[in-house]
Amino acid sequence: MAIRAAIAPAAWLNMGNMKSKVVAILETRTGAHLGELIARRGWIPMLAPALEEVPDVDPQAVSSLLAQWRVDPFNMVIFQTGVGTRALFQATDGAALTGDLLQHLGSCLVVVRGPKPVGELNARGVRIDIRAATPFTTETVLAAVSATPMQGARVLVQRYGAANQVLREALEKRGARVEEIATYRWALPANTQPLNELLEGLARSGIDAVVFTSAVQIYNLYAMAEKSGRASDLVNQLNRLVIASIGPVCSRALREHGVTPTFEASPPKLGPLVAGLEKALSVHPR
């Protein structure tokens, strides 16, 4: 099914005259799929990716980590994301060290934050000991390991696009020695024109809803707004619309920027997100 977001950029400026609701999507990896779900409901999806996941694995760091692991073993490994888990294994594949990694994982507690790293670990035959509960936040990870002794324990955290300082500090407060390994980092997309078109559409009241599926999307949207001199108006523009949030981490980031989510998907998945969007748009004035 073709996504109608492939409309010429200038056409977005006149969307206020159209009957269909215009829904901006900042998601990158599943943006096309989300756009299809939105188009099937008769809305017009506007794809404006706000995030790019850039591989950031240092093969030497991985080799050093595994060598160190033999001498000073980790008691626990926390996998936070599917992308990061896959990147770590790809790095060990390239260095012919995956066997070592699997052996080490077999002798420590393996903790997962959500369902995506579960799939990657299952594909590698890794036993999973502890799973965080929905909505798969740092808080639910900490709750999941609350009964596990931490004093003197060595914990390895697979970092997502940025350091999880809250997780690290909470574990260290309980006496753990925490080390993080970077597998990718977050950046603005190489092509930021769609984001600029979104900002222009917001300024002209041509957007009805914005879907946020990651906390970093609001950071990057603001970064683009600051570059173009539109940051001072962005909060008011967004707060006039339906603001869909995938979950509590995303909602927290929005509120930190002064943006109030219209609703938060529960559980934090695309199905409930689209269902909530449908309900919110049905009562939202044009």
HUTA-V686204 format. One record per backbone hydrogen bond with DSSP energy under -1.0 kcal/mol. CO is the residue of the C=O (numbers start at 0). NH is the residue of the N-H. If there is no record, write none. Layout:
CO,NH
CO,NH
//
This chain:
2,5
7,10
8,11
9,12
10,13
11,14
13,16
14,17
20,43
21,207
21,208
22,45
23,210
24,47
25,49
29,33
30,34
31,35
32,36
33,37
34,38
35,39
37,42
38,41
43,22
45,24
51,186
53,184
57,61
58,62
59,63
60,64
61,65
62,66
63,67
64,68
65,69
67,71
74,108
75,155
76,110
77,157
78,112
80,84
81,85
82,86
83,87
84,88
85,89
86,90
87,91
88,92
89,93
90,94
91,96
92,95
96,100
97,101
98,102
99,103
100,104
101,105
103,106
104,107
108,76
109,128
109,129
110,78
111,131
114,118
115,119
116,120
117,121
118,122
120,125
121,124
129,111
132,135
136,140
137,141
138,142
139,143
140,144
142,145
144,147
149,152
152,176
153,74
153,75
154,178
155,77
156,180
160,185
162,164
163,167
164,168
165,169
166,170
167,171
168,172
170,175
171,174
174,151
176,154
178,156
180,158
182,55
184,53
186,51
191,195
192,196
193,197
194,198
195,199
196,200
197,201
198,202
199,203
200,205
201,204
207,241
208,23
209,243
210,25
211,245
213,216
214,218
215,219
216,220
217,221
218,222
219,223
220,224
221,225
222,226
223,227
224,229
229,232
232,236
233,237
234,238
237,240
241,209
242,261
242,262
243,211
244,264
246,250
247,251
248,252
249,253
250,254
251,255
253,258
254,257
262,244
266,268
268,272
269,273
270,274
271,275
272,276
273,277
274,278
275,279
276,280
277,281
//
